[in-house]
Amino acid sequence: MGETIEIRWHGRGGQGTVTAAKVLADACLSKGKNVQAFPEYGPERAGAPVRAYNRISDRELRIHAPVTRPNIVVVVDATLIESIDVTEGAPDDAIFVVNTSHSPEELRQKLNLKPTQKVFTVDATKIAIDTIGRPLPNSTMLGALARASGIVDLDTLLEDVKASFGSKFSEKVIVANLEATRRGYEEVKEG
Amino acid sequence: MGKKLALTGNQAVATAMKQINPDVCAAYPITPQTEIMQRFATFVADGEVDTELITVESEHSAMSACIGAAAGGGRVMTATSSQGLALMWEMLYIASGMRLPIVMPVVNRALSAPINIHGDHSDSMGARDSGWIQLYSENAQEAYDNVIQAVKIGEHPDVRLPVMVCMDGFIISHSIESMELLPDDVVKEFVGEYRATYPLLDVDHPVTYGPLVLPDYYMEFKRQQHEAMLHVKDVVLEVAKEFERISGRSYGLFESYRLDDAEIAVVILNSAAGTMKDVVDSYRDRGIKVGLLKPRLFRPFPYREVAEALGNAKVVGVLDRADSFGGFGPTYMEVASAFTTNGARPLMLNWIYGLGGRDFMPEHAEQAIQQMVKVLETGEVEVQKDYLGVRE
C-alpha cells in the first residue's frame, strides 16, 4: 500500500455510514497510516442518500476535497443503485463492496462493471438483524471491506470497533457489533 | 512527542481549550455555534477544567461577557462562526480597543443571505479591521497549534490584543484527520499563568476601561492599537520558536512552499492551500516553476516579508474564499499592497473560489495555474478578477 487509497461510501442517513468511515480511519491510524474521514454535508435526515469519504496513506494527506476517483466504493444500501451511479469516477481497478443478498455476479451485471474491476457482496442487513437485532449494516460492512481490500486486519478493526462503541453503548451492543464485523469479514463473497 | 489521533478540527480545538483551561468562557449555545463549545461545555460539566462557563442569550452578549471577564483580569476564551461573529461586530472593536487578550477560534463559514452554513472566509475577513490579530490554519493540526500559541501572542506585554484563530468550516471543523496532541502538562507549562496588566478586580489599584474620550485623546488610543499591532510579528515568531521546542512543528508569519525559484506564485489561505500544494507538485514535475505562499498571520499583515518571499515571481495569483463586492478579494488587496514595500511589479490575478462551501477541487487549482502559465508566456492579463468553479 504505497500510494493513497481513496474510499467512497454510499449509504442512507441513519445507517451509521459516517461512523463506519470514522472507525475505519481509527483502525488505519492504529496501523500507522495517515487518515481522513469526512461526510458530504447536505440536508441531514434519516433515509436521505449520504456519502462519506476516506483517504488512507503513508504520505501526509494535504488535499481537502471530496473523493472523485475512488479506489474502493462501499455501498451500504443497495437500493441506492437504482437512483445513483455508484460507479462514477471509479478507475479500472476499483473494488466494489455491496450490501446485498444477491450474488457478486448479479451485482457485476447490474453495475455494468469492467472485467478488471472487482465486486464483493455481503448480506449485511441480514447479518445485522441476526447479531444486533436491528438493520444497522455499518459494522458488517467494515468487516467485509477489511477482507475485500486488505487495508486493515480483522484484529485491529475489531479493537477499533470496540473502542468506538465502547464509550457510548452497553456491553451487549458492543459484543453484537463485534460479531457483526467478524461475520462481515468471514461471509463476504468475491465475484 | 504527543500522541497521534484521528480528530475533527472541532475536537482538536476544543481539546486545546481544555488544555489551556481558561478562567472564563462565554458562549451562545445555539446555531451558528459549533461543536467546539458543545465539547468544551462537556469538559466543564465533567470537571475537567476550572473554567466558569457563561451561557448567554446571543453572540453579542457572549463577547460582552468575555470583555467584562477579561477586563476583570481573567484569561478568557470563546468560539464562534458565521452569523455569530457578525452579531459580535460591535463588541469586537471594544475588546481590541480595551486591549483585552481574548482568544477566539473562528470556524470560517459563509454569511447570509441566502442562508448558507458552509465554509468560506466571509465572516473573519469582514472582521479584519476590528483590531484583532488573525491567524489562519490549514488543517486540524494547525488550528490546534495556533490556538495554543494565540494565548501567548495575545497576552504578551508588548501586544495585549485579542486573537482570532480561523479554520475552514466543515472542511476542517467536521472532518477527521490524523494529528498529534501535546500532553496536558506541556501545554499548561507553555501557556503559563496569566497575569492581567490592569485588572478591574485589583481594587487597590482602581482603573477605568472604555471611558468617554473626546476628540482630544481618541486618536492617541487608536494610534496605540496600531503600535501594538506592529509588535505582533516579532512576538508571533518568538512564540513559534518556543512552540517548536515543545512540538517539533515550526511556524512562521506564512508558509512558503517551493517558492524560491518560482516564476509563478499562488497565494491561498487555509484548507485549499493543502489541495493546491499537491497540484503545485504535479506542475513542478512537469518542469513549471510554480510555488505557493500560505498566509498564517493575516492581521497584522506582514507586507514586507510577503513581498520579499514573492520577490522572484513574475506572475502572482491570489485566491480568495471571500469577496469584496465591487473590489478585489481581501487577500489580493493585501498582497497587492505588499509590493509597494519593495517596488516589485509582478502581473497579478485574483480568483474568488469556494464561497458557501463550494468544493475547491484539484481541477480548479489546475485551471488557475494554467491561466497563470498563459499570462507568463504572453505577458498579458485579460481578466484580473475572476471566479473559479462557478456557473455563468
Interface residues (C-beta under 8 A of the other chain):
Chain A: A21 K22 A25 D26 L29 K33 N34 V35 Q36 A37 F38 P39 Y41 L61 R62 I63 H64 A65 P66 T68
Chain B: K4 L5 A6 H118 N139 D168 F170 I171 I172 H174 S175 I176 E177 S178 S271 A272 G274 T275 K277 D278 G357 D359 F360 M361 P362
